[in-house]
Amino acid sequence: MKYFGTDGFRGRANEGLNVEHAFQIGRYVGWYYGLRQDRKARIVIGKDTRRSSYMFESALVSGLVASGADAYMLHVIPTPGVSYVTADGAFDCGIMITASHNPYSDNGIKLVNANGEKMDEDVLKQVEAYIDGEIDVPLATGDKIGCTVDFMQGRNRYIAHLIASANFSLQGVRVGLDCANGAASSVAKPVFDALGADVYVFNNTPNGFNINVNCGSTHIDQMQSFVLRNNLDVGFAYDGDADRCLAVDDRGHVVDGDLILYVCGRYLNQHGGLAKSTVVPTEMSNFGFFKALDEIGIKYEKTDVGDKYVYACMREKGYSLGGEQSGHIIFGDIENTGDGIMTSLRIMEAIRAQKESLSTLVRPVTLYPQLLINVKVESREVAQQVMEAPEVKAAIIEAEKFLEGNGRVFVRASGTEPLVRILAEAPTDELCKKADDIVYEAVKPYEV
């Protein structure tokens, strides 16, 4: 794919991704879905809180209505909210404007199909062909021109859906929420308030520029100190578009995606809710996590890194729980995409039902130390070239040999940023660093 990576079309606002791209995406999508039926296409749009999201929203809406589609505007809402509303409201497709955990200066456009799933690749290829001038799309005229609809009730339906998914009370539970000054800022607290929790929220005052800045799931240390300072039972930190969640237990320890999968997987398996007694993690999950699953008889099937690969495996083979170490967790029985707020509710369900603290529930898992190095290169294309370089492949083999079977090295090109990620896992931090350094020396000539 030329423009769309593993998580949409993403780039620095008005540089890698510009307002004309947004207009063109709206033009093609509006025309494409209108062409397939005898009525105007109905497209729903959401956005996160970064300043440029408003600009891209206007461009997308203009493109959609110019092609004859009706554009339903959800305004600020988490990415999984767009997926939910798209499917729940029988829309033709959904569009989310976000760069997730990236800095405010970046932005992105994600498309989801009528089922709320990531858009089919063949449609994305057609959008790219239109952007490159290979396809001609007519303008709508007269009564064929679309309209815009302020669809705030769609966000209210999403909030109601989250509340209704929880069949338990959080009365008396002290919960911390870090909304990353992003899309969760107007959604997460009302959900926990409705369930009766004592809610302590911070980083929920977005100004267009502070999304993900020293906050949220990418700066989990903020929540660790917040939990201890306020004597909380649990804390949850979301990213900019709230499709991922990391937790902090009552002792101030980080509970990452692997530990979340363990806690929820074990609870569901005990109550017959884990399909085929199997979870679906990625190749980057921790060795200690796999060992803990073996000890309780839960099977696992590893996928490539990326929540789309996790979901594809779950859908194909009928599994009900999967996710990534970063906090993208998918509960396949109730959703088809990662939802950070839903994840926090499912963790609370396990805590309340088992009458145990989160620190107690994660205790059986001993995670191996991991050290991740992100090497910035010129472009995503260069990152892919690095992965094919003979000297890099040789360095990976050398690093694995150095660890002598007591760890591993995992190297991949980011699907959303111009980065090569080098991850070492070993019994000690020192061994991790040495293994990482072996690979880094081979990748270093490509660094910018």
Legacy VTK file of the C-alpha trace (Angstrom):
# vtk DataFile Version 3.0
C-alpha trace
ASCII
DATASET POLYDATA
POINTS 448 float
0.000 0.000 0.000
1.299 3.464 -0.898
-0.605 5.648 1.578
-2.487 3.366 3.966
-0.372 1.509 6.513
-1.482 -1.021 9.107
-3.458 1.655 10.930
-4.712 4.031 8.257
-3.224 6.893 6.245
-0.975 8.652 8.728
1.577 11.457 8.561
2.528 14.905 9.749
-0.511 17.153 9.292
-0.416 19.021 5.950
2.902 17.391 5.072
2.710 13.591 4.849
-1.076 13.762 5.090
-2.618 16.987 3.802
-6.071 18.493 3.560
-6.330 17.617 -0.143
-5.801 13.948 0.671
-8.707 14.141 3.105
-10.943 15.767 0.497
-10.023 13.104 -2.048
-10.711 10.280 0.397
-14.131 11.754 1.094
-14.792 12.188 -2.637
-14.009 8.579 -3.483
-15.678 6.949 -0.485
-18.842 9.004 -0.955
-19.036 8.088 -4.635
-18.055 4.427 -4.176
-20.744 3.602 -1.636
-23.388 5.621 -3.451
-22.636 3.748 -6.665
-23.343 0.383 -5.020
-26.952 1.122 -4.097
-30.060 3.038 -5.095
-29.782 5.602 -2.313
-27.292 8.120 -1.011
-24.408 6.669 0.943
-24.494 7.223 4.721
-21.040 7.765 6.206
-20.271 8.432 9.874
-17.205 10.465 10.944
-15.416 10.834 14.279
-12.226 12.539 15.356
-9.773 12.884 18.215
-8.804 16.146 19.904
-5.739 17.292 17.973
-6.030 20.691 16.324
-5.717 19.427 12.761
-8.578 16.943 13.228
-11.085 19.762 12.720
-9.448 20.726 9.425
-9.461 17.153 8.151
-13.053 16.690 9.295
-14.154 19.677 7.202
-12.265 18.390 4.159
-13.663 14.876 4.461
-17.216 16.153 4.863
-16.823 18.415 1.826
-15.587 15.504 -0.247
-18.364 13.203 0.902
-21.267 15.556 0.219
-19.708 16.658 -3.091
-19.893 13.013 -4.171
-23.495 12.683 -3.049
-23.083 11.053 0.382
-24.708 12.141 3.641
-22.074 12.750 6.337
-23.016 12.053 9.967
-20.661 13.863 12.354
-19.930 12.275 15.732
-17.332 14.925 16.590
-14.810 13.842 19.287
-15.180 10.128 20.039
-12.839 7.138 20.536
-11.962 5.100 17.450
-13.925 2.067 18.727
-16.914 4.382 19.105
-16.876 4.986 15.354
-16.704 1.224 14.754
-19.625 0.619 17.113
-21.838 3.368 15.683
-21.081 2.329 12.090
-22.337 -1.205 12.695
-25.103 -0.277 15.140
-26.534 2.443 12.883
-26.263 0.421 9.634
-23.948 2.988 8.032
-22.136 2.156 4.821
-18.753 2.888 6.365
-17.068 4.895 9.087
-14.141 7.306 9.112
-11.963 8.154 12.113
-9.532 11.070 12.116
-6.677 10.266 14.484
-2.980 9.530 14.783
-3.590 7.444 17.907
-0.566 7.679 20.228
1.483 9.926 17.888
2.308 13.597 18.688
-0.339 16.286 18.077
1.520 17.421 14.942
0.668 14.108 13.237
-2.739 12.932 12.132
-4.335 10.078 10.258
-7.473 8.805 8.571
-8.836 5.327 9.298
-11.654 3.725 7.324
-13.910 0.971 8.663
-16.432 -1.115 6.741
-20.137 -1.526 7.453
-19.370 -4.119 10.139
-17.099 -1.686 11.980
-14.012 -3.661 10.951
-10.881 -2.263 9.331
-11.586 -1.459 5.712
-11.049 -4.147 3.088
-7.698 -3.745 1.369
-9.164 -3.728 -2.136
-11.222 -0.628 -1.276
-8.155 1.106 0.160
-6.261 0.356 -3.050
-9.041 1.993 -5.040
-8.883 5.073 -2.805
-5.134 5.251 -3.404
-5.650 4.947 -7.163
-8.085 7.876 -7.058
-5.615 9.982 -5.041
-2.992 9.264 -7.724
-5.356 10.353 -10.509
-5.945 6.877 -11.948
-9.726 6.962 -11.424
-12.208 9.699 -12.332
-15.111 10.433 -9.965
-18.018 12.727 -10.976
-19.347 15.528 -8.803
-22.912 15.263 -7.551
-25.342 17.944 -8.725
-28.831 19.142 -7.855
-30.664 17.012 -5.339
-27.898 14.388 -5.591
-25.600 16.539 -3.424
-25.304 15.131 0.094
-25.975 16.782 3.430
-24.336 16.906 6.862
-25.987 15.653 10.041
-24.929 16.548 13.585
-25.018 13.047 15.060
-24.125 13.592 18.710
-26.701 10.965 19.680
-24.380 8.410 18.111
-21.774 9.131 20.779
-24.465 8.866 23.452
-25.419 5.446 22.104
-21.793 4.354 22.338
-21.568 5.496 25.972
-24.812 3.655 26.735
-23.398 0.539 25.065
-20.323 0.629 27.321
-22.430 1.056 30.453
-24.840 -1.704 29.437
-21.936 -4.126 28.870
-21.134 -4.015 32.614
-23.473 -6.078 34.769
-21.779 -5.099 38.025
-21.521 -2.151 40.375
-18.329 -0.253 41.141
-19.769 1.361 44.242
-16.927 2.207 46.621
-14.155 1.358 44.150
-11.506 4.079 43.716
-10.585 4.258 40.026
-8.061 6.523 38.307
-8.422 7.502 34.632
-5.744 9.118 32.453
-7.519 10.245 29.291
-4.338 11.403 27.480
-6.107 14.700 26.696
-7.621 12.716 23.855
-10.837 11.120 22.690
-11.553 9.403 26.029
-11.802 12.781 27.787
-15.554 13.136 27.265
-16.458 9.432 27.450
-14.522 7.473 30.102
-15.588 9.348 33.238
-19.331 9.283 32.481
-19.122 5.497 32.065
-17.412 4.910 35.405
-19.633 7.487 37.108
-22.710 5.607 35.919
-21.371 2.393 37.456
-20.931 4.089 40.828
-17.141 4.265 41.024
-15.240 6.965 42.896
-13.531 8.402 39.818
-10.256 10.310 39.883
-9.568 11.657 36.402
-6.671 13.658 34.995
-5.325 14.687 31.588
-8.888 15.275 30.388
-8.626 18.932 29.316
-7.620 18.774 25.626
-6.555 22.001 23.920
-5.578 20.638 20.506
-1.886 20.460 21.309
-1.568 18.427 24.526
-2.864 15.057 23.299
-0.399 12.311 24.378
2.025 14.886 25.821
3.573 13.282 28.918
0.313 11.477 29.575
-1.768 8.460 28.681
-0.686 4.895 28.011
2.599 5.985 26.426
3.621 7.706 29.695
2.282 5.195 32.181
4.578 6.456 34.951
2.113 9.328 35.413
-0.637 6.890 36.349
1.687 4.887 38.597
2.409 7.891 40.786
-1.244 9.015 40.588
-2.511 5.656 41.918
-0.088 5.654 44.841
-0.613 9.322 45.669
-4.401 8.958 45.793
-4.492 5.462 47.315
-6.527 4.095 44.396
-7.652 0.513 43.804
-6.759 0.608 40.119
-5.835 3.037 37.367
-6.406 2.978 33.607
-4.480 4.978 31.005
-5.713 5.361 27.430
-3.989 6.580 24.278
-5.084 9.480 22.080
-7.954 7.702 20.344
-8.714 5.372 23.287
-8.448 2.093 21.385
-5.812 0.851 23.809
-5.556 0.693 27.577
-2.835 -0.041 30.097
-3.604 -0.544 33.757
-1.823 0.138 37.044
-2.579 -2.096 40.012
-3.140 -1.104 43.634
0.602 -1.325 44.330
1.527 1.026 41.498
2.774 -1.686 39.135
2.102 -1.549 35.399
-0.304 -4.129 34.003
0.435 -4.278 30.260
-1.452 -5.993 27.468
0.079 -9.403 28.213
-1.007 -9.248 31.837
-4.460 -8.001 30.834
-4.830 -10.977 28.494
-3.763 -13.275 31.330
-6.191 -11.816 33.898
-9.164 -11.688 31.527
-8.305 -14.948 29.779
-8.056 -16.866 33.034
-11.312 -15.391 34.345
-13.210 -16.102 31.119
-11.802 -19.617 30.878
-12.934 -20.414 34.421
-16.479 -19.357 33.514
-16.677 -20.956 30.075
-16.331 -17.653 28.234
-12.984 -18.222 26.500
-13.630 -19.796 23.110
-11.554 -22.941 22.586
-9.612 -22.041 25.770
-7.310 -20.002 23.529
-6.002 -16.427 23.500
-4.447 -14.679 20.497
-1.344 -12.593 21.347
1.357 -11.340 18.961
4.945 -12.383 18.493
6.052 -9.526 20.769
4.319 -10.957 23.839
6.553 -11.857 26.760
8.000 -15.335 27.281
6.860 -15.241 30.902
3.279 -14.649 29.728
3.335 -17.765 27.569
4.810 -19.791 30.408
2.036 -18.622 32.771
-0.648 -19.610 30.245
0.927 -23.070 29.924
0.708 -23.519 33.686
-3.075 -22.939 33.753
-3.855 -24.882 30.595
-4.755 -21.992 28.313
-3.644 -22.344 24.702
-2.424 -19.504 22.530
-1.930 -18.734 18.850
0.608 -16.025 18.015
0.166 -13.597 15.115
2.238 -10.892 13.446
2.326 -7.546 15.282
-0.777 -5.462 14.637
-4.308 -5.636 15.972
-5.634 -6.282 12.466
-3.713 -9.576 12.392
-5.000 -10.472 15.846
-8.587 -9.815 14.810
-8.195 -11.660 11.497
-6.979 -14.756 13.355
-9.793 -14.492 15.907
-12.449 -14.146 13.217
-11.073 -16.932 11.034
-10.721 -19.492 13.836
-13.506 -18.486 16.183
-11.432 -17.240 19.116
-12.916 -14.729 21.545
-9.929 -12.952 23.148
-6.745 -11.495 21.719
-4.535 -8.459 21.814
-1.182 -6.783 21.938
1.290 -5.964 24.666
0.663 -2.266 23.958
-2.901 -2.565 25.273
-4.942 -3.239 22.136
-7.270 -5.902 23.518
-10.185 -7.375 21.536
-13.094 -9.148 23.230
-14.514 -10.887 20.207
-17.814 -11.837 21.819
-18.847 -8.191 22.160
-16.673 -6.169 19.752
-14.578 -6.385 16.600
-11.874 -3.869 17.423
-9.730 -2.833 20.364
-11.537 -0.559 22.817
-9.575 0.873 25.749
-12.613 1.755 27.852
-14.216 -1.635 27.244
-10.922 -3.261 28.245
-10.899 -1.397 31.544
-14.473 -2.537 32.206
-13.585 -6.173 31.511
-10.654 -5.914 33.939
-13.011 -4.508 36.572
-15.404 -7.391 35.924
-12.635 -9.901 36.694
-11.605 -7.991 39.821
-15.149 -7.693 41.170
-16.223 -11.249 40.359
-13.123 -12.816 41.937
-13.035 -10.399 44.873
-9.284 -9.997 44.459
-7.040 -6.984 43.875
-5.433 -6.580 40.462
-1.988 -7.064 42.015
-3.105 -10.475 43.290
-4.573 -11.522 39.939
-1.328 -10.819 38.036
0.963 -12.377 40.644
1.329 -15.791 38.913
3.012 -14.161 35.892
6.747 -13.447 35.968
7.658 -11.325 32.961
11.112 -11.405 31.394
12.900 -8.057 31.032
12.480 -6.525 27.570
14.377 -3.655 25.984
12.988 -1.913 22.906
15.054 0.382 20.667
13.240 2.495 18.056
15.549 3.465 15.195
14.199 6.312 13.058
14.824 5.992 9.329
13.932 8.142 6.328
10.583 6.523 5.495
8.416 3.448 6.022
9.750 2.142 2.703
13.325 2.390 3.982
12.272 0.570 7.152
11.074 -2.328 4.999
14.363 -2.280 3.065
16.305 -2.472 6.332
14.458 -5.666 7.208
15.701 -7.270 3.978
19.344 -6.138 4.351
21.695 -9.150 4.602
23.799 -7.505 7.331
20.716 -6.927 9.469
19.531 -10.513 9.057
23.011 -11.722 10.001
23.053 -9.488 13.083
19.719 -10.929 14.255
21.134 -14.451 13.983
24.254 -13.353 15.884
22.164 -11.784 18.675
20.019 -14.915 19.020
23.174 -17.025 19.229
24.558 -14.688 21.912
21.479 -15.318 24.076
22.036 -19.075 23.780
18.357 -19.994 23.924
17.724 -17.944 27.091
15.939 -15.148 25.286
15.099 -13.816 21.861
15.448 -10.832 19.545
12.508 -9.552 17.533
13.033 -6.917 14.821
10.298 -5.359 12.702
9.455 -2.317 10.611
6.708 -0.149 12.129
3.488 -0.193 10.149
2.621 3.406 11.029
5.906 5.299 11.469
9.360 5.424 9.769
10.892 3.262 12.482
12.722 -0.027 12.838
11.912 -1.571 16.210
14.525 -3.786 17.886
13.234 -5.775 20.854
15.408 -8.026 23.010
14.043 -10.310 25.717
16.326 -12.059 28.210
16.664 -12.948 31.907
18.517 -9.685 32.692
18.496 -6.086 31.455
22.208 -6.356 30.714
21.713 -9.281 28.348
18.855 -7.427 26.650
21.050 -4.394 26.027
23.916 -6.440 24.605
21.608 -8.313 22.253
19.939 -5.072 21.132
23.314 -3.447 20.513
24.392 -6.269 18.203
21.414 -5.599 15.917
21.533 -1.827 16.329
25.072 -1.668 14.932
23.775 -3.220 11.694
20.747 -0.914 11.527
22.654 2.246 12.574
23.851 3.218 9.044
20.191 3.707 8.027
19.351 5.937 11.020
18.422 9.594 10.460
LINES 1 449
448 0 1 2 3 4 5 6 7 8 9 10 11 12 13 14 15 16 17 18 19 20 21 22 23 24 25 26 27 28 29 30 31 32 33 34 35 36 37 38 39 40 41 42 43 44 45 46 47 48 49 50 51 52 53 54 55 56 57 58 59 60 61 62 63 64 65 66 67 68 69 70 71 72 73 74 75 76 77 78 79 80 81 82 83 84 85 86 87 88 89 90 91 92 93 94 95 96 97 98 99 100 101 102 103 104 105 106 107 108 109 110 111 112 113 114 115 116 117 118 119 120 121 122 123 124 125 126 127 128 129 130 131 132 133 134 135 136 137 138 139 140 141 142 143 144 145 146 147 148 149 150 151 152 153 154 155 156 157 158 159 160 161 162 163 164 165 166 167 168 169 170 171 172 173 174 175 176 177 178 179 180 181 182 183 184 185 186 187 188 189 190 191 192 193 194 195 196 197 198 199 200 201 202 203 204 205 206 207 208 209 210 211 212 213 214 215 216 217 218 219 220 221 222 223 224 225 226 227 228 229 230 231 232 233 234 235 236 237 238 239 240 241 242 243 244 245 246 247 248 249 250 251 252 253 254 255 256 257 258 259 260 261 262 263 264 265 266 267 268 269 270 271 272 273 274 275 276 277 278 279 280 281 282 283 284 285 286 287 288 289 290 291 292 293 294 295 296 297 298 299 300 301 302 303 304 305 306 307 308 309 310 311 312 313 314 315 316 317 318 319 320 321 322 323 324 325 326 327 328 329 330 331 332 333 334 335 336 337 338 339 340 341 342 343 344 345 346 347 348 349 350 351 352 353 354 355 356 357 358 359 360 361 362 363 364 365 366 367 368 369 370 371 372 373 374 375 376 377 378 379 380 381 382 383 384 385 386 387 388 389 390 391 392 393 394 395 396 397 398 399 400 401 402 403 404 405 406 407 408 409 410 411 412 413 414 415 416 417 418 419 420 421 422 423 424 425 426 427 428 429 430 431 432 433 434 435 436 437 438 439 440 441 442 443 444 445 446 447
